[in-house]
Amino acid sequence: METWLTSLITKTPQEGYELAIKMARMGVKYTQPSAEVRDKLRPAYAESADSLTAASQVIAVNFQTVAAANNYWR
């Protein structure tokens, strides 16, 4: 796999949040490398409140990590 995460440093909180989302998406991609399987599973979790809440929690934890790495953009 190619190197896609070269730094946690971002210019703005918005960029940091977008990085947190990318980190979550890449985590799923690493966990399930088959795009075909991910596509087949997507309808099930796309309409599941529990799955969407879990995804939001992963993004929130990733954003905490990115924010701390950026000294909370101070």
C-alpha positions in Angstrom: 0.0 0.0 0.0 1.1 3.5 -0.7 2.0 5.9 2.1 -0.9 8.3 2.6 -0.4 9.5 6.2 2.8 11.5 6.3 1.8 13.9 9.1 -0.9 14.7 11.6 -0.1 18.4 11.3 -2.8 20.5 9.6 -3.3 24.2 9.0 -6.8 24.4 10.4 -9.3 22.5 12.5 -11.4 21.9 9.4 -8.4 20.3 7.7 -7.8 18.3 10.9 -11.4 17.1 10.9 -11.1 16.0 7.2 -8.0 14.1 8.1 -9.8 12.4 10.9 -12.5 11.3 8.5 -9.8 10.0 6.0 -8.2 8.1 8.9 -11.5 6.4 9.7 -12.1 5.5 6.1 -8.6 4.2 5.6 -9.1 2.1 8.8 -12.0 0.4 7.2 -10.1 -0.1 4.0 -7.2 -1.7 5.8 -9.5 -3.9 7.8 -11.5 -5.0 4.8 -9.3 -4.6 1.7 -11.9 -5.9 -0.7 -13.8 -3.0 -2.3 -16.4 -5.6 -3.5 -17.1 -6.7 0.1 -17.2 -3.1 1.4 -19.7 -2.2 -1.4 -21.8 -5.1 -0.5 -21.9 -4.3 3.2 -22.4 -0.5 2.8 -26.3 -0.6 2.5 -26.5 -2.5 5.8 -24.6 0.0 7.8 -25.7 3.1 5.9 -29.1 2.8 7.4 -28.1 1.6 10.8 -28.2 4.2 13.6 -25.8 2.1 15.7 -23.3 1.8 12.8 -23.4 5.5 12.0 -22.9 6.4 15.7 -20.0 4.0 15.9 -18.4 5.6 12.8 -18.9 9.1 14.3 -17.2 7.9 17.5 -14.2 6.7 15.5 -13.9 10.0 13.7 -14.2 11.8 17.1 -11.3 9.8 18.5 -9.2 10.4 15.4 -10.0 14.2 15.6 -8.9 14.2 19.3 -5.5 12.7 18.1 -5.1 15.2 15.3 -6.1 18.2 17.5 -3.5 17.2 20.2 -0.8 16.8 17.5 -1.6 20.3 16.4 -1.5 21.7 19.9 -5.2 22.4 19.4 -4.3 25.0 16.7 -2.9 27.5 19.2 
